[in-house]
């Protein structure tokens, strides 16, 4: 029942985001939330594919769920309020770039950053300054992912490129010596 009301609401606001609507420039953002909240309307009809409602967004979300025990373990070891800012900076910076890139290119928002945003804080020291993390995430997403076409087209893993950027740009902060 709740899903039906959500579907009706999303369908009622769709015209605002389509060509000619006053928010047409946000079509990719609308589409990202619409397909995240409900199963996309496209189905595979032939070929050797499994015919079900799973798509890349749901698989990536499943990987994020699988990574949650690592998040919980790091919260137990270092404290929730020490870890949370790393995740917030990672997701806010990376997703802002993903959404902006999708809007500029008139494409769907990529779901790949859901996993990347979860992995990045796991690869950096908890003492890293947040501005350094934001700069490294921006570099990794723009240069390592979006420059090559987005999810599935990148030649470097953005999470590891973030770590490499920090390692070579700010070695003291990465070693823990902070001098």
HELIX and SHEET records of a PDB file:
HELIX    1   1 UNK A    2  UNK A   17  1                                  16    
HELIX    2   2 UNK A   24  UNK A   26  5                                   3    
HELIX    3   3 UNK A   27  UNK A   37  1                                  11    
HELIX    4   4 UNK A   56  UNK A   78  1                                  23    
HELIX    5   5 UNK A   80  UNK A  105  1                                  26    
HELIX    6   6 UNK A  113  UNK A  123  1                                  11    
HELIX    7   7 UNK A  130  UNK A  144  1                                  15    
HELIX    8   8 UNK A  146  UNK A  148  5                                   3    
HELIX    9   9 UNK A  158  UNK A  169  1                                  12    
HELIX   10  10 UNK A  171  UNK A  175  1                                   5    
END                                                                             
